[in-house]
Amino acid sequence: MTNQRTLRPTETLQLETGLSLIPRIKLLLTIYRADKSVSPIDEWKFKRSLIDYIKSSFSITVLEEDLQIRKFKDLNKRKRDEPVAKGRVFVHDLGFMEKVIGENKAEEEEKFVEWRRGFVDKLDGIELNLEGVKFKLKVDVPKSDDFEGMNKEWEENIAFGARGYQRSERMQPDTIILKGMPSRWFAETRVSSKPSMLVTHTILSALGKIRNLHVAEDNDIGDNANEEDIVSGLHCKIVVRFENHKDFYDALKVLCGRSLQKQGSRLRADYDVTWDKNGFFRDARHQIEERKRIPARRVEERDEGHRQHSRVSQFSSEEGRRKRFK
């Protein structure tokens, strides 16, 4: 298995149960009118125009299914300076990046981020003419793909104080939050469609030593999700706390800029990832909920020192292998 600490920005990381983290470039699109026309946006024409522009300007092929455009439903109520549609574009074939980043491993990450920044700058603000109707494009890198931005954010929180932590508890972060993960991919095969703590622990252990783990159904609508795409029970939210900051740092760096794919499936999970700013495992309400959820027989099996340390579900690598959940 490839060590994530030496993983190249264009390299895939193989996980357990046939899952893998595959690299891609993801950009968020916001579309505005660029003229006085009130004609509705044609999603298909816009997609074809943007795909052709990327191909001719950057020699990059974007598949039609990798470009998603959704127009707002209330266009007749929106002001002229408000957006008429939003979307996402993915670049999965990153073979061309080998020439960009070169062979110097020390500079690979920097060159990759620099190229992506230039790509965004050149796309941002372009106008596309759809048979006489003009639209302007705003392009952004998602926050969950901006590892440098998250790194800067937690450094500022450490320096100036973080919400959810007492002054004496300020420290380097160690917890990652993943949203929009397919529940079935983290479930026990032929047992349940709900995510399993044991299976989740097994999969994520490839990223580092786990200290705490929480898995729950996720029906929240993220900033980039569409309400009609949300179906109860299909996705899960994972909160994973690593033993130390280094494992957290390496894991977050790998999770940024990648999608989750399962062997034998064409589907990719475009999850959201961030770091825990509010002390999830230090929150008293969460600890109370966890105590209620854990069967009494498991609580009694815990030694007194472990019980005093934490009331949340905790796993070590050894515990993850020997425990079984129904």
Phi and psi in degrees as GROMACS dihedral restraints (atoms count N, CA, C in turn):
[ dihedral_restraints ]
;  ai    aj    ak    al  type     phi  dphi    fc
    3     4     5     6     1   -69.4    20    10
    4     5     6     7     1   134.5    20    10
    6     7     8     9     1   -74.3    20    10
    7     8     9    10     1   124.2    20    10
    9    10    11    12     1   -65.5    20    10
   10    11    12    13     1   -18.2    20    10
   12    13    14    15     1   -73.3    20    10
   13    14    15    16     1   -18.5    20    10
   15    16    17    18     1  -115.5    20    10
   16    17    18    19     1    13.5    20    10
   18    19    20    21     1   -69.9    20    10
   19    20    21    22     1   131.2    20    10
   21    22    23    24     1   -76.5    20    10
   22    23    24    25     1   153.9    20    10
   24    25    26    27     1   -63.3    20    10
   25    26    27    28     1   -16.4    20    10
   27    28    29    30     1  -108.1    20    10
   28    29    30    31     1    13.1    20    10
   30    31    32    33     1  -103.3    20    10
   31    32    33    34     1   147.8    20    10
   33    34    35    36     1   -91.2    20    10
   34    35    36    37     1   142.2    20    10
   36    37    38    39     1  -109.5    20    10
   37    38    39    40     1   121.3    20    10
   39    40    41    42     1   -82.9    20    10
   40    41    42    43     1   131.8    20    10
   42    43    44    45     1  -111.7    20    10
   43    44    45    46     1  -174.8    20    10
   45    46    47    48     1   -78.8    20    10
   46    47    48    49     1   169.8    20    10
   48    49    50    51     1    56.1    20    10
   49    50    51    52     1    31.0    20    10
   51    52    53    54     1    78.0    20    10
   52    53    54    55     1    11.8    20    10
   54    55    56    57     1   -93.6    20    10
   55    56    57    58     1   154.7    20    10
   57    58    59    60     1  -150.2    20    10
   58    59    60    61     1   150.0    20    10
   60    61    62    63     1   -99.6    20    10
   61    62    63    64     1   111.8    20    10
   63    64    65    66     1  -105.0    20    10
   64    65    66    67     1   137.1    20    10
   66    67    68    69     1   -73.7    20    10
   67    68    69    70     1   149.1    20    10
   69    70    71    72     1  -162.8    20    10
   70    71    72    73     1   164.4    20    10
   72    73    74    75     1  -107.3    20    10
   73    74    75    76     1   128.8    20    10
   75    76    77    78     1  -124.2    20    10
   76    77    78    79     1   132.6    20    10
   78    79    80    81     1  -129.9    20    10
   79    80    81    82     1   143.8    20    10
   81    82    83    84     1   -95.9    20    10
   82    83    84    85     1   136.2    20    10
   84    85    86    87     1  -115.2    20    10
   85    86    87    88     1   136.4    20    10
   87    88    89    90     1  -127.1    20    10
   88    89    90    91     1   127.4    20    10
   90    91    92    93     1  -113.4    20    10
   91    92    93    94     1   128.9    20    10
   93    94    95    96     1  -120.3    20    10
   94    95    96    97     1   159.8    20    10
   96    97    98    99     1   -72.8    20    10
   97    98    99   100     1   142.1    20    10
   99   100   101   102     1  -114.0    20    10
  100   101   102   103     1     5.7    20    10
  102   103   104   105     1  -145.2    20    10
  103   104   105   106     1  -171.1    20    10
  105   106   107   108     1   -89.8    20    10
  106   107   108   109     1     6.3    20    10
  108   109   110   111     1   -67.4    20    10
  109   110   111   112     1   148.3    20    10
  111   112   113   114     1  -112.5    20    10
  112   113   114   115     1    11.6    20    10
  114   115   116   117     1   -65.3    20    10
  115   116   117   118     1   138.3    20    10
  117   118   119   120     1   -66.7    20    10
  118   119   120   121     1   150.7    20    10
  120   121   122   123     1   -74.3    20    10
  121   122   123   124     1   137.5    20    10
  123   124   125   126     1   -96.7    20    10
  124   125   126   127     1   107.2    20    10
  126   127   128   129     1   -58.7    20    10
  127   128   129   130     1   -42.4    20    10
  129   130   131   132     1   -65.7    20    10
  130   131   132   133     1   -43.6    20    10
  132   133   134   135     1   -64.9    20    10
  133   134   135   136     1   -38.7    20    10
  135   136   137   138     1   -64.7    20    10
  136   137   138   139     1   -42.7    20    10
  138   139   140   141     1   -60.8    20    10
  139   140   141   142     1   -47.3    20    10
  141   142   143   144     1   -62.8    20    10
  142   143   144   145     1   -40.3    20    10
  144   145   146   147     1   -65.4    20    10
  145   146   147   148     1   -43.3    20    10
  147   148   149   150     1   -70.7    20    10
  148   149   150   151     1   -39.3    20    10
  150   151   152   153     1   -61.2    20    10
  151   152   153   154     1   -43.9    20    10
  153   154   155   156     1   -64.5    20    10
  154   155   156   157     1   -39.1    20    10
  156   157   158   159     1   -64.3    20    10
  157   158   159   160     1   -44.8    20    10
  159   160   161   162     1   -64.6    20    10
  160   161   162   163     1   -38.0    20    10
  162   163   164   165     1   -66.6    20    10
  163   164   165   166     1   -45.1    20    10
  165   166   167   168     1   -75.6    20    10
  166   167   168   169     1   -32.0    20    10
  168   169   170   171     1   -89.9    20    10
  169   170   171   172     1   -30.4    20    10
  171   172   173   174     1  -125.1    20    10
  172   173   174   175     1    -2.5    20    10
  174   175   176   177     1    57.8    20    10
  175   176   177   178     1    36.4    20    10
  177   178   179   180     1  -115.5    20    10
  178   179   180   181     1   129.9    20    10
  180   181   182   183     1   -94.0    20    10
  181   182   183   184     1   120.8    20    10
  183   184   185   186     1  -110.8    20    10
  184   185   186   187     1   122.9    20    10
  186   187   188   189     1   -71.8    20    10
  187   188   189   190     1   151.4    20    10
  189   190   191   192     1   -60.2    20    10
  190   191   192   193     1   -36.2    20    10
  192   193   194   195     1   -73.3    20    10
  193   194   195   196     1   -12.5    20    10
  195   196   197   198     1   -93.6    20    10
  196   197   198   199     1     6.3    20    10
  198   199   200   201     1  -124.6    20    10
  199   200   201   202     1   114.8    20    10
  201   202   203   204     1  -113.9    20    10
  202   203   204   205     1   125.6    20    10
  204   205   206   207     1  -125.7    20    10
  205   206   207   208     1   128.6    20    10
  207   208   209   210     1  -129.0    20    10
  208   209   210   211     1   119.6    20    10
  210   211   212   213     1   -82.8    20    10
  211   212   213   214     1   150.1    20    10
  213   214   215   216     1   -70.8    20    10
  214   215   216   217     1   145.8    20    10
  216   217   218   219     1   -75.1    20    10
  217   218   219   220     1   -29.5    20    10
  219   220   221   222     1  -100.4    20    10
  220   221   222   223     1    47.0    20    10
  222   223   224   225     1   -60.8    20    10
  223   224   225   226     1   -33.4    20    10
  225   226   227   228     1   -72.3    20    10
  226   227   228   229     1   -13.2    20    10
  228   229   230   231     1  -103.4    20    10
  229   230   231   232     1    -4.2    20    10
  231   232   233   234     1   -88.8    20    10
  232   233   234   235     1   146.1    20    10
  234   235   236   237     1   -73.6    20    10
  235   236   237   238     1   161.8    20    10
  237   238   239   240     1   -62.0    20    10
  238   239   240   241     1   -31.4    20    10
  240   241   242   243     1   -89.9    20    10
  241   242   243   244     1     5.5    20    10
  243   244   245   246     1   -93.6    20    10
  244   245   246   247     1   152.2    20    10
  246   247   248   249     1   -66.3    20    10
  247   248   249   250     1   151.4    20    10
  249   250   251   252     1  -105.4    20    10
  250   251   252   253     1   -15.0    20    10
  252   253   254   255     1  -160.4    20    10
  253   254   255   256     1   162.6    20    10
  255   256   257   258     1  -135.1    20    10
  256   257   258   259     1   165.9    20    10
  258   259   260   261     1  -171.0    20    10
  259   260   261   262     1  -179.1    20    10
  261   262   263   264     1  -141.1    20    10
  262   263   264   265     1   143.8    20    10
  264   265   266   267     1  -128.3    20    10
  265   266   267   268     1   136.6    20    10
  267   268   269   270     1  -119.0    20    10
  268   269   270   271     1   140.4    20    10
  270   271   272   273     1  -117.3    20    10
  271   272   273   274     1   108.0    20    10
  273   274   275   276     1   -97.0    20    10
  274   275   276   277     1   -29.1    20    10
  276   277   278   279     1   -86.8    20    10
  277   278   279   280     1    99.3    20    10
  279   280   281   282     1  -104.5    20    10
  280   281   282   283     1    23.0    20    10
  282   283   284   285     1   -58.1    20    10
  283   284   285   286     1   -34.0    20    10
  285   286   287   288     1   -66.2    20    10
  286   287   288   289     1   -19.1    20    10
  288   289   290   291     1   -70.8    20    10
  289   290   291   292     1   -18.0    20    10
  291   292   293   294     1   -60.5    20    10
  292   293   294   295     1   -37.7    20    10
  294   295   296   297     1   -73.6    20    10
  295   296   297   298     1   -30.3    20    10
  297   298   299   300     1   -71.8    20    10
  298   299   300   301     1   -47.0    20    10
  300   301   302   303     1   -86.8    20    10
  301   302   303   304     1   -17.6    20    10
  303   304   305   306     1    71.1    20    10
  304   305   306   307     1  -158.7    20    10
  306   307   308   309     1  -110.9    20    10
  307   308   309   310     1    -1.5    20    10
  309   310   311   312     1   -81.2    20    10
  310   311   312   313     1   102.5    20    10
  312   313   314   315     1   -62.9    20    10
  313   314   315   316     1   -28.7    20    10
  315   316   317   318     1   -67.5    20    10
  316   317   318   319     1   -21.7    20    10
  318   319   320   321     1  -112.8    20    10
  319   320   321   322     1     1.3    20    10
  321   322   323   324     1   -58.1    20    10
  322   323   324   325     1   -51.8    20    10
  324   325   326   327     1   -62.3    20    10
  325   326   327   328     1   -43.2    20    10
  327   328   329   330     1   -63.3    20    10
  328   329   330   331     1   -42.2    20    10
  330   331   332   333     1   -69.0    20    10
  331   332   333   334     1   -37.1    20    10
  333   334   335   336     1   -62.2    20    10
  334   335   336   337     1   -49.0    20    10
  336   337   338   339     1   -64.5    20    10
  337   338   339   340     1   -38.4    20    10
  339   340   341   342     1   -64.5    20    10
  340   341   342   343     1   -42.7    20    10
  342   343   344   345     1   -64.6    20    10
  343   344   345   346     1   -43.9    20    10
  345   346   347   348     1   -62.4    20    10
  346   347   348   349     1   -39.1    20    10
  348   349   350   351     1   -62.4    20    10
  349   350   351   352     1   -41.7    20    10
  351   352   353   354     1   -66.5    20    10
  352   353   354   355     1   -37.3    20    10
  354   355   356   357     1   -61.2    20    10
  355   356   357   358     1   -45.0    20    10
  357   358   359   360     1   -64.5    20    10
  358   359   360   361     1   -44.4    20    10
  360   361   362   363     1   -60.8    20    10
  361   362   363   364     1   -36.8    20    10
  363   364   365   366     1   -76.5    20    10
  364   365   366   367     1   -30.0    20    10
  366   367   368   369     1   -81.3    20    10
  367   368   369   370     1   -34.2    20    10
  369   370   371   372     1   -64.4    20    10
  370   371   372   373     1   125.3    20    10
  372   373   374   375     1    92.4    20    10
  373   374   375   376     1    -1.9    20    10
  375   376   377   378     1   -69.6    20    10
  376   377   378   379     1   153.6    20    10
  378   379   380   381     1  -113.5    20    10
  379   380   381   382     1   133.2    20    10
  381   382   383   384     1  -112.7    20    10
  382   383   384   385     1   130.7    20    10
  384   385   386   387     1   -99.9    20    10
  385   386   387   388     1   112.1    20    10
  387   388   389   390     1  -103.8    20    10
  388   389   390   391     1    85.7    20    10
  390   391   392   393     1    54.1    20    10
  391   392   393   394     1    50.9    20    10
  393   394   395   396     1    93.0    20    10
  394   395   396   397     1   -10.3    20    10
  396   397   398   399     1  -105.9    20    10
  397   398   399   400     1   122.8    20    10
  399   400   401   402     1  -102.1    20    10
  400   401   402   403     1   140.5    20    10
  402   403   404   405     1  -132.3    20    10
  403   404   405   406     1   144.4    20    10
  405   406   407   408     1  -108.9    20    10
  406   407   408   409     1   143.2    20    10
  408   409   410   411     1  -111.4    20    10
  409   410   411   412     1   132.4    20    10
  411   412   413   414     1  -111.7    20    10
  412   413   414   415     1   132.0    20    10
  414   415   416   417     1  -124.8    20    10
  415   416   417   418     1   135.3    20    10
  417   418   419   420     1  -138.7    20    10
  418   419   420   421     1   153.3    20    10
  420   421   422   423     1   -87.1    20    10
  421   422   423   424     1   131.0    20    10
  423   424   425   426     1   -60.3    20    10
  424   425   426   427     1   148.6    20    10
  426   427   428   429     1   -60.0    20    10
  427   428   429   430     1   -34.6    20    10
  429   430   431   432     1   -72.8    20    10
  430   431   432   433     1    -9.0    20    10
  432   433   434   435     1  -102.9    20    10
  433   434   435   436     1    -4.8    20    10
  435   436   437   438     1   -97.9    20    10
  436   437   438   439     1    80.4    20    10
  438   439   440   441     1   -63.3    20    10
  439   440   441   442     1   -40.1    20    10
  441   442   443   444     1   -62.7    20    10
  442   443   444   445     1   -39.4    20    10
  444   445   446   447     1   -64.8    20    10
  445   446   447   448     1   -41.6    20    10
  447   448   449   450     1   -67.1    20    10
  448   449   450   451     1   -39.2    20    10
  450   451   452   453     1   -59.5    20    10
  451   452   453   454     1   -45.8    20    10
  453   454   455   456     1   -63.3    20    10
  454   455   456   457     1   -37.8    20    10
  456   457   458   459     1   -64.5    20    10
  457   458   459   460     1   -45.7    20    10
  459   460   461   462     1   -73.8    20    10
  460   461   462   463     1   -27.9    20    10
  462   463   464   465     1   -66.2    20    10
  463   464   465   466     1   -37.7    20    10
  465   466   467   468     1   -68.9    20    10
  466   467   468   469     1   -38.0    20    10
  468   469   470   471     1   -65.3    20    10
  469   470   471   472     1   -37.8    20    10
  471   472   473   474     1   -65.8    20    10
  472   473   474   475     1   -39.0    20    10
  474   475   476   477     1   -75.3    20    10
  475   476   477   478     1   -38.1    20    10
  477   478   479   480     1  -114.5    20    10
  478   479   480   481     1    -0.7    20    10
  480   481   482   483     1   106.6    20    10
  481   482   483   484     1   136.5    20    10
  483   484   485   486     1  -117.6    20    10
  484   485   486   487     1   134.6    20    10
  486   487   488   489     1   -63.1    20    10
  487   488   489   490     1   133.6    20    10
  489   490   491   492     1    98.1    20    10
  490   491   492   493     1   -12.1    20    10
  492   493   494   495     1  -117.5    20    10
  493   494   495   496     1   137.9    20    10
  495   496   497   498     1   -73.5    20    10
  496   497   498   499     1   161.2    20    10
  498   499   500   501     1   -55.7    20    10
  499   500   501   502     1   -39.3    20    10
  501   502   503   504     1   -74.4    20    10
  502   503   504   505     1   -11.8    20    10
  504   505   506   507     1  -101.8    20    10
  505   506   507   508     1     0.7    20    10
  507   508   509   510     1   -60.5    20    10
  508   509   510   511     1   129.9    20    10
  510   511   512   513     1  -160.5    20    10
  511   512   513   514     1   173.0    20    10
  513   514   515   516     1   -70.3    20    10
  514   515   516   517     1   139.8    20    10
  516   517   518   519     1   -66.2    20    10
  517   518   519   520     1   154.8    20    10
  519   520   521   522     1  -140.3    20    10
  520   521   522   523     1     6.1    20    10
  522   523   524   525     1  -124.7    20    10
  523   524   525   526     1   134.4    20    10
  525   526   527   528     1  -114.4    20    10
  526   527   528   529     1   142.2    20    10
  528   529   530   531     1  -115.7    20    10
  529   530   531   532     1   124.5    20    10
  531   532   533   534     1  -115.7    20    10
  532   533   534   535     1   129.1    20    10
  534   535   536   537     1  -126.0    20    10
  535   536   537   538     1   149.0    20    10
  537   538   539   540     1    83.6    20    10
  538   539   540   541     1    22.4    20    10
  540   541   542   543     1   -82.7    20    10
  541   542   543   544     1   137.4    20    10
  543   544   545   546     1   -64.6    20    10
  544   545   546   547     1   122.8    20    10
  546   547   548   549     1   -59.1    20    10
  547   548   549   550     1   -41.0    20    10
  549   550   551   552     1   -63.5    20    10
  550   551   552   553     1   -29.6    20    10
  552   553   554   555     1   -72.0    20    10
  553   554   555   556     1   -14.8    20    10
  555   556   557   558     1  -115.1    20    10
  556   557   558   559     1    15.8    20    10
  558   559   560   561     1   -99.8    20    10
  559   560   561   562     1   162.7    20    10
  561   562   563   564     1   -77.6    20    10
  562   563   564   565     1   124.1    20    10
  564   565   566   567     1   -57.7    20    10
  565   566   567   568     1   132.4    20    10
  567   568   569   570     1    62.5    20    10
  568   569   570   571     1    15.5    20    10
  570   571   572   573     1  -115.6    20    10
  571   572   573   574     1   -48.5    20    10
  573   574   575   576     1  -159.0    20    10
  574   575   576   577     1   159.5    20    10
  576   577   578   579     1   -96.2    20    10
  577   578   579   580     1    -3.1    20    10
  579   580   581   582     1   -87.1    20    10
  580   581   582   583     1   147.2    20    10
  582   583   584   585     1   -63.7    20    10
  583   584   585   586     1   141.7    20    10
  585   586   587   588     1  -104.6    20    10
  586   587   588   589     1   137.3    20    10
  588   589   590   591     1   -61.9    20    10
  589   590   591   592     1   -41.9    20    10
  591   592   593   594     1   -65.2    20    10
  592   593   594   595     1   -47.4    20    10
  594   595   596   597     1   -64.3    20    10
  595   596   597   598     1   -42.7    20    10
  597   598   599   600     1   -61.3    20    10
  598   599   600   601     1   -43.2    20    10
  600   601   602   603     1   -62.0    20    10
  601   602   603   604     1   -43.1    20    10
  603   604   605   606     1   -60.4    20    10
  604   605   606   607     1   -43.2    20    10
  606   607   608   609     1   -67.9    20    10
  607   608   609   610     1   -48.5    20    10
  609   610   611   612     1   -79.0    20    10
  610   611   612   613     1   -12.5    20    10
  612   613   614   615     1   -63.8    20    10
  613   614   615   616     1   -20.1    20    10
  615   616   617   618     1   -66.0    20    10
  616   617   618   619     1   -17.7    20    10
  618   619   620   621     1   -94.1    20    10
  619   620   621   622     1   -12.5    20    10
  621   622   623   624     1   153.9    20    10
  622   623   624   625     1   172.8    20    10
  624   625   626   627     1   -75.2    20    10
  625   626   627   628     1   126.1    20    10
  627   628   629   630     1   -95.8    20    10
  628   629   630   631     1   135.4    20    10
  630   631   632   633     1  -101.4    20    10
  631   632   633   634     1   -45.5    20    10
  633   634   635   636     1  -136.3    20    10
  634   635   636   637     1   151.0    20    10
  636   637   638   639     1  -146.0    20    10
  637   638   639   640     1   137.6    20    10
  639   640   641   642     1  -138.0    20    10
  640   641   642   643     1   131.6    20    10
  642   643   644   645     1  -130.5    20    10
  643   644   645   646     1   131.3    20    10
  645   646   647   648     1  -148.8    20    10
  646   647   648   649     1   160.7    20    10
  648   649   650   651     1   -62.6    20    10
  649   650   651   652     1   141.9    20    10
  651   652   653   654     1  -125.3    20    10
  652   653   654   655     1   105.4    20    10
  654   655   656   657     1  -115.7    20    10
  655   656   657   658     1    11.6    20    10
  657   658   659   660     1   -70.6    20    10
  658   659   660   661     1   146.5    20    10
  660   661   662   663     1   -96.4    20    10
  661   662   663   664     1   114.2    20    10
  663   664   665   666     1   -74.5    20    10
  664   665   666   667     1   177.7    20    10
  666   667   668   669     1   -61.4    20    10
  667   668   669   670     1   -29.4    20    10
  669   670   671   672     1  -109.7    20    10
  670   671   672   673     1     5.2    20    10
  672   673   674   675     1   -90.9    20    10
  673   674   675   676     1   163.4    20    10
  675   676   677   678     1  -112.1    20    10
  676   677   678   679     1   134.1    20    10
  678   679   680   681     1   -57.3    20    10
  679   680   681   682     1   -36.6    20    10
  681   682   683   684     1   -72.1    20    10
  682   683   684   685     1   -12.9    20    10
  684   685   686   687     1   -88.4    20    10
  685   686   687   688     1   -10.2    20    10
  687   688   689   690     1   -87.0    20    10
  688   689   690   691     1   119.4    20    10
  690   691   692   693     1  -123.1    20    10
  691   692   693   694     1   127.9    20    10
  693   694   695   696     1   -56.1    20    10
  694   695   696   697     1   133.1    20    10
  696   697   698   699     1    88.2    20    10
  697   698   699   700     1   -11.3    20    10
  699   700   701   702     1   -79.3    20    10
  700   701   702   703     1   -25.5    20    10
  702   703   704   705     1  -122.5    20    10
  703   704   705   706     1   156.4    20    10
  705   706   707   708     1  -131.2    20    10
  706   707   708   709     1   157.9    20    10
  708   709   710   711     1  -110.2    20    10
  709   710   711   712     1   131.1    20    10
  711   712   713   714     1  -120.2    20    10
  712   713   714   715     1   128.1    20    10
  714   715   716   717     1  -116.1    20    10
  715   716   717   718     1   118.4    20    10
  717   718   719   720     1  -125.3    20    10
  718   719   720   721     1   126.5    20    10
  720   721   722   723     1  -107.3    20    10
  721   722   723   724     1   125.0    20    10
  723   724   725   726     1   -92.4    20    10
  724   725   726   727     1   162.1    20    10
  726   727   728   729     1   -62.9    20    10
  727   728   729   730     1   -31.1    20    10
  729   730   731   732     1  -149.8    20    10
  730   731   732   733     1   170.0    20    10
  732   733   734   735     1   -67.0    20    10
  733   734   735   736     1   -33.7    20    10
  735   736   737   738     1   -64.1    20    10
  736   737   738   739     1   -45.5    20    10
  738   739   740   741     1   -63.4    20    10
  739   740   741   742     1   -40.8    20    10
  741   742   743   744     1   -58.5    20    10
  742   743   744   745     1   -47.7    20    10
  744   745   746   747     1   -60.2    20    10
  745   746   747   748     1   -48.5    20    10
  747   748   749   750     1   -64.2    20    10
  748   749   750   751     1   -40.7    20    10
  750   751   752   753     1   -66.2    20    10
  751   752   753   754     1   -44.9    20    10
  753   754   755   756     1   -64.0    20    10
  754   755   756   757     1   -38.4    20    10
  756   757   758   759     1   -63.1    20    10
  757   758   759   760     1   -37.5    20    10
  759   760   761   762     1   -72.6    20    10
  760   761   762   763     1   -40.9    20    10
  762   763   764   765     1   -69.3    20    10
  763   764   765   766     1   -29.5    20    10
  765   766   767   768     1   -69.1    20    10
  766   767   768   769     1   133.8    20    10
  768   769   770   771     1    76.6    20    10
  769   770   771   772     1    20.3    20    10
  771   772   773   774     1  -135.7    20    10
  772   773   774   775     1   159.8    20    10
  774   775   776   777     1  -118.6    20    10
  775   776   777   778     1   157.0    20    10
  777   778   779   780     1   -96.3    20    10
  778   779   780   781     1   131.0    20    10
  780   781   782   783     1  -131.7    20    10
  781   782   783   784     1   144.6    20    10
  783   784   785   786     1  -107.9    20    10
  784   785   786   787     1   138.0    20    10
  786   787   788   789     1   -58.6    20    10
  787   788   789   790     1   131.1    20    10
  789   790   791   792     1    88.0    20    10
  790   791   792   793     1    -1.3    20    10
  792   793   794   795     1  -119.5    20    10
  793   794   795   796     1   143.2    20    10
  795   796   797   798     1   -88.4    20    10
  796   797   798   799     1    -8.5    20    10
  798   799   800   801     1   -77.2    20    10
  799   800   801   802     1   145.5    20    10
  801   802   803   804     1  -123.7    20    10
  802   803   804   805     1   139.7    20    10
  804   805   806   807     1   -92.3    20    10
  805   806   807   808     1   114.2    20    10
  807   808   809   810     1   -95.1    20    10
  808   809   810   811     1    75.2    20    10
  810   811   812   813     1   -76.6    20    10
  811   812   813   814     1   165.5    20    10
  813   814   815   816     1  -106.2    20    10
  814   815   816   817     1   137.5    20    10
  816   817   818   819     1  -131.2    20    10
  817   818   819   820     1   140.1    20    10
  819   820   821   822     1  -153.5    20    10
  820   821   822   823     1   176.7    20    10
  822   823   824   825     1  -103.7    20    10
  823   824   825   826     1   151.6    20    10
  825   826   827   828     1   -76.0    20    10
  826   827   828   829     1   115.2    20    10
  828   829   830   831     1   -95.1    20    10
  829   830   831   832     1   -15.8    20    10
  831   832   833   834     1  -114.5    20    10
  832   833   834   835     1    12.8    20    10
  834   835   836   837     1    65.3    20    10
  835   836   837   838     1    57.7    20    10
  837   838   839   840     1   -53.4    20    10
  838   839   840   841     1   -47.9    20    10
  840   841   842   843     1   -81.2    20    10
  841   842   843   844     1    -4.1    20    10
  843   844   845   846     1  -100.4    20    10
  844   845   846   847     1    -5.0    20    10
  846   847   848   849     1   -76.9    20    10
  847   848   849   850     1   125.2    20    10
  849   850   851   852     1   -62.3    20    10
  850   851   852   853     1   -37.9    20    10
  852   853   854   855     1   -63.5    20    10
  853   854   855   856     1   -39.9    20    10
  855   856   857   858     1   -64.1    20    10
  856   857   858   859     1   -40.6    20    10
  858   859   860   861     1   -63.5    20    10
  859   860   861   862     1   -38.6    20    10
  861   862   863   864     1   -64.2    20    10
  862   863   864   865     1   -44.2    20    10
  864   865   866   867     1   -62.1    20    10
  865   866   867   868     1   -39.4    20    10
  867   868   869   870     1   -66.5    20    10
  868   869   870   871     1   -38.9    20    10
  870   871   872   873     1   -63.6    20    10
  871   872   873   874     1   -37.2    20    10
  873   874   875   876     1   -69.1    20    10
  874   875   876   877     1   -33.3    20    10
  876   877   878   879     1   -79.6    20    10
  877   878   879   880     1   -28.2    20    10
  879   880   881   882     1   -78.8    20    10
  880   881   882   883     1   127.3    20    10
  882   883   884   885     1   -57.1    20    10
  883   884   885   886     1   145.8    20    10
  885   886   887   888     1   -59.9    20    10
  886   887   888   889     1   -36.4    20    10
  888   889   890   891     1   -63.7    20    10
  889   890   891   892     1   -31.3    20    10
  891   892   893   894     1   -76.1    20    10
  892   893   894   895     1   -34.5    20    10
  894   895   896   897     1   -64.0    20    10
  895   896   897   898     1   -41.0    20    10
  897   898   899   900     1   -66.6    20    10
  898   899   900   901     1   -26.1    20    10
  900   901   902   903     1   -76.2    20    10
  901   902   903   904     1   -16.8    20    10
  903   904   905   906     1   -76.4    20    10
  904   905   906   907     1   143.3    20    10
  906   907   908   909     1   -76.1    20    10
  907   908   909   910     1   161.0    20    10
  909   910   911   912     1   -62.3    20    10
  910   911   912   913     1   -38.7    20    10
  912   913   914   915     1   -64.9    20    10
  913   914   915   916     1   -39.5    20    10
  915   916   917   918     1   -66.9    20    10
  916   917   918   919     1   -38.0    20    10
  918   919   920   921     1   -66.1    20    10
  919   920   921   922     1   -38.6    20    10
  921   922   923   924     1   -69.0    20    10
  922   923   924   925     1   -31.9    20    10
  924   925   926   927     1   -70.7    20    10
  925   926   927   928     1   -40.6    20    10
  927   928   929   930     1  -163.8    20    10
  928   929   930   931     1   145.8    20    10
  930   931   932   933     1  -102.9    20    10
  931   932   933   934     1     1.0    20    10
  933   934   935   936     1   -89.8    20    10
  934   935   936   937     1   165.5    20    10
  936   937   938   939     1   -64.8    20    10
  937   938   939   940     1   122.1    20    10
  939   940   941   942     1  -124.7    20    10
  940   941   942   943     1   147.1    20    10
  942   943   944   945     1  -137.0    20    10
  943   944   945   946     1   136.4    20    10
  945   946   947   948     1  -106.9    20    10
  946   947   948   949     1   170.1    20    10
  948   949   950   951     1   -60.2    20    10
  949   950   951   952     1   -37.2    20    10
  951   952   953   954     1   -71.3    20    10
  952   953   954   955     1   -40.2    20    10
  954   955   956   957     1   -65.5    20    10
  955   956   957   958     1   -37.2    20    10
  957   958   959   960     1   -62.4    20    10
  958   959   960   961     1   -27.7    20    10
  960   961   962   963     1   -83.0    20    10
  961   962   963   964     1   -31.3    20    10
  963   964   965   966     1   -96.1    20    10
  964   965   966   967     1   -17.0    20    10
  966   967   968   969     1   -85.0    20    10
  967   968   969   970     1   145.9    20    10
  969   970   971   972     1  -128.0    20    10
  970   971   972   973     1   137.0    20    10
  972   973   974   975     1  -114.3    20    10
  973   974   975   976     1   140.4    20    10
